[in-house]
Amino acid sequence: MKTYLEPQKTLWPELTERVMTDDAVIEERVRAILDRVRKEGDKALKQLASEIDGVDLSAGVEVTAQEIASGISEVSAELKSALHSAFANIRKFHQAQAFEPVEVKTAPGVKCIQKAVPIRKVGLYIPGGSAPLFSTVLMLAIPAKVAGCAEVVLCTPCGKDGKVAPAVLYAASLCGVDRIFKVGGAQAVAAMAYGTETVPAVDKIFGPGNRYVTKAKEMVSRKVAIDMPAGPSEVLVMADSSAVPAFVASDLLSQAEHGPDSQVILVCDSEELAAAVQEQVQIQLDTLPRKETALKALEGSRIIVMSSLDEQIEFVNMYAAEHLIISMRNPWAIAERITAAGSVFVGNYTPESAGDYASGTNHTLPTSGWARSMSGVNLDSFNRKITYQEITQDGMMSLGNVIVEMARAEGLDAHANAAMIRMQE
């Protein structure tokens, strides 16, 4: 990690840049995959699984009840217990987000209402490969069920043996996912967007993924809603002399091990602390099975030393991190001044991994600076807000002239007539 000492503000835009990759080739490949799935359905899904992943799906793309039962039996009692605890916390926090209907009489005889209505069909993408993210099943399926979505389907890559990771199957069963499909990559996004003979088309697609999945979500968003633009995972840690260097290093590495294009940032107030954290990073790196992945991510990561707290906060808000950890004195006072972050972790004993798994908040968060304008996944993500209005005869008599005057001023006479004809009656 390169260290920057008291960087001038003219350098800040460069320091907030994420790892950028040229995705022109990826876009071309994804477009071809989307077209094949849209035109050929299940046939394309099976061929692509064989061509890209070397997986034989000739027996079918949907996980059977027997396969689910077999997979669940392989999950240890300890992991089941952990999943149940995480499930309870996540559901409790998301249940508390329930939207109360709004009903207001804006004028005599004029009533306006807003209600939350669940999205009917949602599709969840769960990454597989070297690290099947069964925790993401909880983060997406729990709020979907709490919201009352009528159909929840899940797509995830399977292994070379044609089996889905047992922990993913258990988490999906625990959450009440309706159907599970052995489909990964851009083709899974295409299947949920367009529908195939087996995979139903959905109204909104959720979930993280690699660059192919991300590009596919972006491209199908012209037809189906998506949760958010997604990019590589990231964390920014704010630290001062009250921080524990070993804790800070562990938080940086917990994101660095996600992928080679992940980014971790340390903003601290002294060179001494920066050096202590660097030392701990090196010590802890040697214990990680995913050391090479973390090392690659650290190449595009930074340590920034700023003595001014005001400038630290200004920089942090400019960066708009997916995950922000505040390991400083009076952390809540600093947290109150944060205006752009996906999720904030307050104090030395609040690791980012708590939010990833079990504290109750959602770990599906905006990356690449989108936290300046977007929220992470929450209960609202699975709802639509519908407004209703009812106007009585007396209400129309009092409001009608306002409608007529405004409509005529815009040159929309039919709009005016719709009010006038009621008033004349």
C-alpha positions in Angstrom: 0.0 0.0 0.0 1.4 3.4 -1.0 1.4 6.1 1.7 0.5 9.7 1.0 1.5 12.4 3.5 -0.8 15.4 3.8 -1.9 15.3 0.1 -3.0 18.5 -1.4 -6.7 18.7 -2.3 -5.8 18.9 -6.0 -4.7 15.3 -5.6 -7.8 14.1 -3.8 -9.8 13.2 -7.0 -7.0 10.8 -8.0 -6.8 9.3 -4.5 -10.6 8.5 -4.5 -10.4 6.7 -7.9 -11.1 3.0 -7.8 -9.3 0.3 -9.7 -10.4 0.7 -13.3 -10.5 -2.0 -15.9 -11.2 -1.8 -19.6 -14.5 -3.7 -20.1 -15.0 -3.3 -23.8 -14.2 -6.9 -24.4 -16.4 -8.0 -21.5 -19.3 -6.0 -22.8 -19.1 -7.7 -26.2 -19.0 -11.1 -24.6 -21.8 -10.4 -22.3 -24.0 -9.0 -25.1 -23.5 -12.3 -27.0 -24.4 -14.3 -23.9 -27.6 -12.3 -23.3 -28.6 -12.7 -26.9 -28.1 -16.5 -26.8 -30.2 -16.9 -23.6 -32.9 -14.6 -24.9 -33.3 -16.6 -28.1 -32.5 -20.1 -27.1 -33.5 -20.3 -23.4 -32.6 -23.5 -21.5 -30.6 -24.8 -24.4 -28.2 -21.8 -24.2 -27.9 -22.1 -20.4 -26.8 -25.8 -20.8 -24.4 -25.0 -23.6 -22.9 -22.0 -21.8 -22.4 -24.0 -18.6 -20.5 -26.6 -20.6 -18.5 -24.1 -22.6 -17.6 -21.7 -19.8 -17.5 -23.8 -16.7 -17.2 -27.3 -17.9 -20.4 -28.3 -16.2 -22.9 -30.8 -17.5 -26.5 -29.6 -16.9 -28.1 -32.0 -19.3 -30.2 -33.4 -16.5 -31.7 -30.0 -15.8 -30.9 -26.5 -14.5 -33.2 -26.5 -11.5 -32.0 -27.9 -8.2 -34.4 -30.7 -7.2 -35.9 -31.3 -3.7 -33.8 -34.4 -3.4 -30.6 -32.4 -4.1 -31.6 -29.8 -1.6 -32.2 -32.4 1.1 -28.9 -34.1 0.3 -27.0 -30.8 0.4 -28.5 -29.8 3.7 -27.4 -33.0 5.3 -23.8 -32.1 4.6 -23.9 -28.8 6.6 -22.4 -29.1 10.0 -24.5 -28.5 13.1 -22.2 -25.6 14.1 -22.7 -23.8 10.8 -26.5 -24.4 11.0 -26.5 -22.8 14.4 -24.5 -19.8 13.2 -26.8 -19.3 10.3 -29.9 -19.5 12.6 -28.4 -16.8 14.8 -27.5 -14.6 11.8 -31.0 -15.2 10.3 -32.7 -14.0 13.5 -30.7 -10.8 13.7 -31.0 -9.9 10.0 -34.8 -10.6 10.1 -35.3 -8.5 13.2 -33.5 -5.5 11.8 -35.3 -5.7 8.5 -38.7 -6.2 10.1 -38.2 -3.0 12.0 -37.9 -1.2 8.6 -41.6 -1.8 7.8 -43.2 1.2 6.1 -46.3 2.6 7.7 -49.0 3.8 5.2 -49.4 7.5 4.9 -52.9 9.0 4.7 -53.3 12.8 4.5 -56.3 15.1 3.7 -54.5 17.7 1.7 -57.6 19.8 1.4 -61.3 19.5 2.2 -62.6 16.5 0.3 -59.2 15.5 -1.0 -57.5 12.4 0.4 -54.0 11.2 -0.6 -52.5 7.8 0.5 -49.1 6.1 0.1 -48.7 2.4 0.6 -45.8 0.0 0.3 -46.5 -2.9 -2.1 -44.1 -5.8 -2.5 -42.4 -6.5 -5.8 -44.1 -9.7 -7.1 -41.1 -11.7 -8.5 -37.5 -11.2 -7.5 -34.4 -12.9 -8.6 -31.3 -13.4 -6.4 -27.8 -13.9 -7.8 -25.5 -15.7 -5.4 -21.8 -15.9 -6.4 -20.2 -19.3 -6.3 -16.7 -20.4 -7.3 -13.9 -20.5 -4.7 -16.1 -18.7 -2.1 -19.8 -19.4 -2.3 -21.5 -16.5 -0.6 -24.2 -18.2 1.4 -24.3 -15.1 3.7 -25.7 -13.2 0.7 -28.6 -15.6 0.5 -29.6 -14.3 4.0 -29.1 -10.7 3.1 -31.3 -10.9 0.0 -33.9 -13.6 0.7 -34.8 -12.4 4.3 -35.9 -8.9 3.3 -37.6 -10.3 0.2 -39.7 -12.6 2.4 -40.3 -9.9 5.1 -41.5 -7.6 2.3 -43.9 -10.3 1.1 -42.6 -10.9 -2.4 -44.7 -13.6 -4.0 -41.9 -15.5 -5.7 -38.2 -15.6 -4.8 -35.9 -17.4 -7.2 -32.2 -17.9 -6.8 -29.4 -18.5 -9.3 -25.9 -19.7 -8.4 -23.1 -21.5 -10.1 -22.6 -25.2 -9.3 -19.4 -27.1 -9.0 -17.9 -29.4 -11.7 -19.9 -32.2 -10.0 -23.1 -30.4 -10.8 -23.9 -29.7 -7.2 -24.6 -26.4 -5.5 -22.7 -25.5 -2.3 -24.5 -27.2 0.6 -24.4 -24.0 2.8 -26.1 -22.1 0.0 -28.9 -24.7 -0.2 -29.3 -24.6 3.6 -29.5 -20.8 3.8 -32.0 -20.8 0.9 -34.1 -23.4 2.6 -33.9 -21.5 5.9 -35.1 -18.3 4.2 -37.9 -19.9 2.2 -36.5 -19.4 -1.3 -39.0 -20.8 -3.7 -36.8 -22.1 -6.5 -33.0 -22.6 -7.0 -31.2 -22.9 -10.3 -27.7 -24.1 -11.1 -26.9 -21.2 -13.3 -24.1 -18.6 -12.9 -22.5 -15.7 -14.7 -24.0 -13.4 -17.2 -26.3 -16.2 -18.4 -28.0 -16.3 -15.0 -28.8 -12.6 -15.2 -30.1 -13.1 -18.7 -32.3 -16.0 -17.6 -33.9 -14.0 -14.8 -34.3 -11.0 -17.0 -35.8 -12.7 -20.1 -37.1 -16.0 -18.7 -36.5 -19.4 -20.2 -38.5 -22.6 -20.3 -37.4 -23.3 -16.7 -36.2 -20.1 -15.2 -39.0 -17.5 -14.7 -38.5 -13.9 -15.7 -38.5 -11.6 -12.6 -39.3 -8.0 -11.9 -36.0 -7.1 -10.2 -32.6 -8.7 -9.9 -30.4 -8.5 -6.8 -27.0 -9.6 -5.9 -23.2 -9.1 -6.4 -21.0 -10.8 -8.9 -17.9 -10.6 -11.0 -17.4 -8.2 -13.9 -19.5 -10.3 -16.3 -22.4 -10.5 -13.8 -22.1 -6.7 -13.1 -22.0 -5.9 -16.8 -25.0 -8.2 -17.5 -27.0 -6.5 -14.8 -26.2 -3.1 -16.2 -27.2 -4.2 -19.7 -30.5 -5.9 -18.8 -31.5 -2.9 -16.6 -33.2 -1.5 -19.6 -35.8 -4.3 -19.3 -35.8 -5.3 -15.6 -34.9 -3.4 -12.4 -31.7 -4.1 -10.6 -30.7 -3.4 -7.0 -27.8 -1.1 -7.8 -24.6 -0.8 -10.0 -22.0 -3.0 -8.4 -18.3 -2.9 -8.4 -15.4 -4.5 -6.5 -15.7 -4.6 -2.7 -14.0 -1.8 -0.7 -13.4 -0.5 2.8 -12.1 2.7 4.2 -10.8 2.8 7.8 -10.5 6.0 9.8 -8.0 5.6 12.6 -6.1 7.6 15.3 -3.9 6.7 18.2 -6.8 5.1 20.0 -7.0 2.5 17.3 -5.4 -1.0 17.6 -3.1 -1.5 14.6 -3.8 -5.2 14.5 -7.5 -4.6 14.3 -7.1 -2.1 11.5 -4.9 -4.4 9.5 -7.4 -7.2 9.9 -10.2 -5.0 8.6 -8.2 -4.0 5.6 -7.3 -7.6 4.8 -10.9 -8.8 5.2 -11.8 -6.8 2.1 -8.5 -7.3 0.2 -9.1 -11.0 0.2 -12.4 -10.6 -1.7 -10.7 -10.1 -5.0 -7.7 -8.7 -6.8 -9.6 -5.6 -7.8 -10.9 -4.9 -4.3 -9.7 -1.7 -2.7 -8.8 -0.8 0.9 -8.0 2.7 2.2 -6.6 3.8 5.5 -7.0 7.4 6.6 -5.1 8.2 9.7 -3.5 11.1 11.6 0.2 10.0 11.9 3.0 8.3 10.1 3.7 6.2 13.2 0.2 4.7 13.0 0.5 4.2 9.3 3.8 2.3 9.8 2.3 0.2 12.6 -0.7 -0.8 10.5 1.6 -1.7 7.5 3.6 -3.9 9.8 0.5 -5.7 11.0 -0.7 -6.2 7.4 2.5 -8.0 6.5 2.3 -10.2 9.6 -1.3 -11.2 9.0 -0.9 -11.7 5.3 1.3 -14.7 5.9 -1.5 -16.5 7.7 -4.1 -16.1 4.9 -5.0 -18.8 2.4 -6.0 -16.1 0.0 -2.7 -14.2 0.4 -2.0 -13.8 -3.3 -5.5 -12.3 -3.9 -5.0 -9.9 -1.0 -1.6 -8.9 -2.2 -3.0 -8.0 -5.7 -5.7 -5.9 -4.1 -3.2 -4.1 -1.9 -1.3 -2.9 -5.0 -4.3 -0.6 -5.8 -4.9 0.4 -2.2 -3.6 3.4 -0.2 -2.7 4.9 3.2 -3.4 8.6 3.5 -2.0 10.6 6.5 -3.9 13.8 7.3 -3.4 15.6 10.6 -6.6 17.7 10.2 -9.8 15.8 11.3 -12.0 18.2 9.2 -10.0 17.3 6.1 -10.2 13.6 7.0 -14.0 13.8 7.1 -14.1 15.8 3.9 -12.0 13.3 2.1 -14.0 10.3 3.5 -17.2 11.9 2.3 -15.7 12.5 -1.1 -14.5 8.8 -1.3 -18.0 7.5 -0.3 -16.9 4.0 0.8 -19.0 0.9 0.6 -17.8 0.1 4.1 -16.5 2.8 6.5 -14.9 1.9 9.8 -14.3 4.6 12.4 -11.6 3.5 14.9 -11.2 6.9 16.6 -11.9 8.7 19.8 -15.5 9.9 20.0 -16.4 7.8 17.0 -20.1 8.7 17.1 -19.4 12.4 16.9 -17.4 11.7 13.7 -20.1 9.3 12.4 -22.7 12.1 12.6 -20.6 14.1 10.1 -20.5 11.3 7.5 -22.8 12.0 4.6 -21.7 9.4 2.1 -21.1 5.7 3.0 -22.8 2.4 2.4 -22.5 1.2 6.0 -20.7 2.6 8.9 -18.9 0.5 11.6 -18.4 2.5 14.8 -15.6 1.9 17.3 -12.6 -0.5 17.7 -14.7 -3.5 18.4 -17.0 -3.3 15.3 -15.3 -5.2 12.5 -16.7 -5.0 9.0 -17.2 -8.7 8.9 -19.9 -8.3 11.6 -22.0 -6.5 9.0 -21.1 -9.1 6.4 -22.6 -11.9 8.4 -24.5 -11.5 11.6 -25.1 -8.1 13.2 -28.4 -7.5 11.3 -27.6 -4.8 8.8 -27.4 -5.7 5.1 -24.1 -6.3 3.4 -25.3 -5.6 -0.2 -24.0 -2.0 -0.5 -23.2 0.6 -3.1 -19.6 0.7 -4.3 -17.5 2.9 -6.6 -18.7 6.1 -5.0 -22.4 5.3 -5.6 -22.9 5.8 -1.8 -23.1 9.5 -2.5 -26.5 8.9 -4.1 -27.7 5.4 -3.3 -28.6 3.3 -0.3 -27.7 -0.3 0.3 -30.2 -3.1 0.0 -33.0 -2.8 2.6 -36.6 -3.6 3.0 -37.6 -0.7 0.7 -35.6 -2.4 -2.1 -38.2 -5.1 -2.3 -41.2 -2.8 -2.2 -42.7 -0.2 -4.5 -44.5 2.8 -3.1 -47.9 3.3 -4.7 -50.0 6.5 -4.1 -53.8 6.7 -4.1 -56.1 9.7 -4.1 -59.8 10.1 -3.7 -61.7 13.3 -4.3 -65.3 13.9 -3.3 -67.8 16.1 -5.1 -67.1 18.9 -2.6 -63.3 18.3 -3.0 -63.6 18.7 -6.8 -65.5 21.9 -6.5 -62.8 23.4 -4.3 -59.8 22.0 -6.3 -61.2 22.1 -9.8 -60.5 25.7 -10.6 -56.8 25.1 -9.6 -56.6 22.2 -12.0 -58.3 24.1 -14.8 -56.1 27.2 -14.4 -52.8 25.2 -14.4 -53.8 22.9 -17.2 -54.8 25.8 -19.5 -51.6 27.6 -18.7 -49.7 24.5 -20.0 -51.9 24.3 -23.1 -53.4 21.0 -22.1 -57.1 21.6 -22.6 -58.2 17.9 -22.2 -56.7 18.0 -18.7 -58.7 21.1 -18.0 -61.9 19.5 -19.4 -61.5 16.4 -17.2 -62.0 18.7 -14.2 -64.5 21.1 -15.7 -66.9 18.3 -16.8 -67.1 17.1 -13.2 -67.6 20.6 -11.8 -70.4 21.3 -14.4 -72.2 18.1 -13.4 
